[in-house]
Amino acid sequence: MLVSLYVLAALVVLLAVGGIFAIRRILRLRTAAPRYEPTNREASLALPVGACLYRVNGAQFLGAALAAVAAMRSSHTDTFDVLIMDVSRVASVDEGDFIALEDALGALRRRGKQVILAGPFPYPPALFERLAKDGVRLSQSLRDAIEWAQRVTAHAAASARSAR
């Protein structure tokens, strides 16, 4: 009887300590400092005509993803051809957030928009590889994303001029 009480007490202490470590880990992920700050050169890069930049700022992705979904679905009179979504300041993404993002970007792709995600990408980065299979371009920096958007919009403008 006494041994089972010791075992029970040890299990309670073990679960409490494990819970504390798990909570600390979750809080560390959610409050992580941004892993990437644009350099002066990147901050000075101008977006080309026909490109739109959407920055997701925050440790949690859910609120930003839902706001992006609402904004993108309601914007049928948009004037951009290329959307650059900067996710470099997001620490982590869960599956629910990712599904909301996937839906929003899928709706844009169906409307003929080019989509570029600029990283470095939040934890877990393997989720974002699924988007690349759906035609979303993954870029490791905002500078690279803007340069790619410049090439795409220049090509689209040249194609429009030659079609006239």
C-alpha positions as CSV (number, residue, x, y, z in Angstrom):
1,M,0.0,0.0,0.0
2,L,2.8,2.4,0.9
3,V,4.7,1.6,-2.2
4,S,1.8,2.3,-4.4
5,L,1.4,5.7,-2.8
6,Y,5.0,6.5,-3.5
7,V,4.6,5.4,-7.1
8,L,1.4,7.5,-7.5
9,A,3.2,10.5,-6.0
10,A,6.2,10.1,-8.3
11,L,3.8,9.9,-11.3
12,V,2.1,13.1,-10.3
13,V,5.4,14.9,-9.9
14,L,6.6,13.5,-13.2
15,L,3.5,14.6,-15.1
16,A,3.7,18.1,-13.5
17,V,7.3,18.6,-14.4
18,G,6.7,17.3,-18.0
19,G,3.7,19.6,-18.3
20,I,5.8,22.6,-17.2
21,F,8.5,21.8,-19.8
22,A,5.9,21.3,-22.6
23,I,4.3,24.7,-21.7
24,R,7.7,26.4,-21.7
25,R,8.4,24.9,-25.2
26,I,5.1,26.1,-26.6
27,L,5.6,29.6,-25.2
28,R,9.1,29.7,-26.6
29,L,7.8,28.8,-30.1
30,R,4.9,31.3,-29.9
31,T,7.0,34.2,-28.7
32,A,10.1,33.6,-30.8
33,A,11.8,36.7,-32.1
34,P,11.7,37.2,-35.8
35,R,14.4,35.1,-37.5
36,Y,14.7,37.5,-40.4
37,E,14.9,41.3,-40.8
38,P,15.0,42.8,-44.2
39,T,18.2,44.6,-45.0
40,N,18.2,48.2,-46.1
41,R,18.6,47.1,-49.7
42,E,15.5,44.8,-49.4
43,A,13.5,47.5,-47.7
44,S,14.3,49.9,-50.5
45,L,13.3,47.5,-53.3
46,A,10.1,48.8,-54.9
47,L,7.3,46.5,-55.8
48,P,6.7,46.4,-59.5
49,V,3.4,47.5,-61.0
50,G,1.0,44.6,-60.8
51,A,2.5,43.2,-57.6
52,C,1.0,43.3,-54.0
53,L,2.9,42.6,-50.8
54,Y,1.1,41.1,-47.8
55,R,3.2,40.9,-44.6
56,V,2.1,38.5,-41.9
57,N,3.4,39.8,-38.6
58,G,3.1,37.9,-35.4
59,A,4.1,34.9,-33.5
60,Q,0.8,33.2,-34.2
61,F,-0.3,32.6,-37.7
62,L,-4.1,31.8,-37.2
63,G,-5.4,35.4,-36.9
64,A,-3.2,36.6,-39.8
65,A,-4.2,33.7,-42.0
66,L,-7.9,34.2,-41.3
67,A,-7.6,37.9,-42.0
68,A,-5.8,37.1,-45.3
69,V,-8.4,34.6,-46.3
70,A,-11.2,37.2,-45.7
71,A,-9.3,40.0,-47.5
72,M,-8.4,37.8,-50.5
73,R,-11.8,36.3,-51.0
74,S,-13.6,39.6,-50.8
75,S,-11.2,41.4,-53.2
76,H,-12.6,40.6,-56.7
77,T,-11.7,44.1,-58.0
78,D,-8.0,43.8,-57.3
79,T,-5.4,45.2,-59.6
80,F,-2.5,42.9,-58.8
81,D,-1.2,39.9,-60.8
82,V,1.4,38.7,-58.3
83,L,0.9,38.4,-54.6
84,I,4.0,38.3,-52.4
85,M,3.2,37.0,-48.9
86,D,6.0,37.6,-46.4
87,V,5.8,35.0,-43.7
88,S,9.4,35.5,-42.3
89,R,8.1,37.0,-39.0
90,V,5.9,34.0,-38.1
91,A,7.4,31.6,-35.6
92,S,5.1,28.5,-36.2
93,V,2.1,27.3,-38.1
94,D,-0.3,24.6,-37.1
95,E,-2.3,22.4,-39.5
96,G,-5.5,24.5,-39.1
97,D,-3.7,27.7,-40.0
98,F,-2.1,26.0,-42.9
99,I,-5.4,24.7,-44.3
100,A,-6.8,28.3,-44.1
101,L,-3.7,29.6,-46.0
102,E,-4.0,26.8,-48.6
103,D,-7.6,27.7,-49.2
104,A,-6.9,31.4,-49.7
105,L,-3.9,30.8,-52.0
106,G,-5.9,28.2,-54.0
107,A,-8.7,30.8,-54.5
108,L,-6.1,33.3,-55.8
109,R,-4.5,30.7,-58.1
110,R,-7.9,29.8,-59.6
111,R,-8.4,33.5,-60.4
112,G,-5.1,33.5,-62.3
113,K,-2.9,35.2,-59.7
114,Q,0.7,34.3,-59.2
115,V,1.6,33.7,-55.5
116,I,5.0,33.9,-53.9
117,L,5.7,33.1,-50.3
118,A,8.8,34.8,-48.9
119,G,10.6,33.2,-46.0
120,P,12.5,32.0,-44.2
121,F,9.5,29.8,-43.4
122,P,8.0,29.1,-40.0
123,Y,8.2,25.9,-38.2
124,P,7.5,23.3,-39.6
125,P,8.9,24.2,-43.0
126,A,7.9,20.9,-44.6
127,L,4.2,22.1,-44.7
128,F,5.2,24.8,-47.2
129,E,6.6,22.3,-49.6
130,R,3.0,21.2,-50.2
131,L,2.1,24.6,-51.5
132,A,5.0,24.5,-54.1
133,K,3.3,21.5,-55.6
134,D,0.1,23.6,-56.1
135,G,2.0,26.3,-58.1
136,V,2.9,28.6,-55.3
137,R,6.5,29.9,-55.6
138,L,8.6,29.6,-52.4
139,S,11.3,32.2,-52.0
140,Q,13.9,32.3,-49.2
141,S,14.0,36.1,-48.9
142,L,11.8,39.0,-49.6
143,R,14.4,40.4,-52.1
144,D,14.3,37.2,-54.2
145,A,10.5,37.3,-54.1
146,I,10.4,40.9,-55.3
147,E,12.9,40.2,-58.1
148,W,10.9,37.2,-59.3
149,A,7.7,39.3,-59.2
150,Q,9.5,41.9,-61.4
151,R,10.3,39.3,-63.9
152,V,6.8,37.9,-64.0
153,T,5.1,41.3,-64.3
154,A,7.6,42.4,-67.0
155,H,6.8,39.3,-68.9
156,A,3.1,39.8,-68.5
157,A,3.4,43.5,-69.7
158,A,5.4,42.4,-72.7
159,S,2.9,39.8,-73.6
160,A,0.0,42.3,-73.3
161,R,1.9,44.8,-75.6
162,S,2.5,42.1,-78.2
163,A,-1.1,41.0,-78.1
164,R,-2.3,44.4,-79.2
